[in-house]
Amino acid sequence: MGKLVVSLDGVVIKEVQITKDKTTLGRRPYNDIVIDNLAVSGEHAVLQMVGADVFIEDLNSTNGTYINGKAIKKQLLTHNDTVEIGKYKIKYLVDEGGDYEKTMIMRPGAAPPAFSPAAPSPLLGAGSPSSQPAVIKVLNGAAAGREVALTKVVTTVGKPGVQVASITKRPTGYAFAHVEGGTRPSVNGVPLVGDSVPLRNGDVIELAGTQMQFIHR
């Protein structure tokens, strides 16, 4: 099964699993993948799943759709293809084995979040089965009570275009950092000042109007 990793200026802003026969992409809010940027047409492109294959078709957009630097009308996507729409780069990746761990972007109905190419630290590898990953638990809103295990090296949370933060798993523990947005997230009611802060069990994170508790059992 394929997935799309959307990035802007090298920063991953969302990750979307392709599960529907037809997935629309554009600036309008009714698209399956919404990219709110003036370089993106209201209905820019559509992805069609035919069996195991995924095709992308440009919907006569104003600025065009490019794959690996070449303008296309309709083309079959292959593993590691990079779709370019405006300043956005969308990498197409084929999951192997389907044992895909979804993390979370705090947005109603949104699929998973950010993808990190970094390899797990050897200090946190499979050799230490007693090392349980930390989780974040949503405290308010529609997703209240939901827990997400921080199994990736980097997990991003927030609302793309509004406020995004990252939680990074390090050999010494977990660190919380601001990624995107005019206002900074807070930890235990205190706005983030530096680049990142270490997280401790029970810390309450707030960003984009959502409160989450960091739990490291």
Buried (B, 14 or more C-beta within 10 A) or exposed (E): BBBBBBBBEEBBBBBBBBEEEEBBBBBEEEBBBBBEBEBBBEBBBBBBBEEEEBEBBBBEBEBBBBBEEEEBEEBEBEEEBBBBBBEBBBBBBBEEEEEEEEBBBBBEEBBBBBBBEEEEEEEBEEEEEEEEBBBBBBBEBEBEEBEBEBEBBBBBBBBBBBBBBBBBBEEEEBBBBBBBBEEBBBBEEEEBEEEBBEBEEEBBBBBBEBBBBBBBE
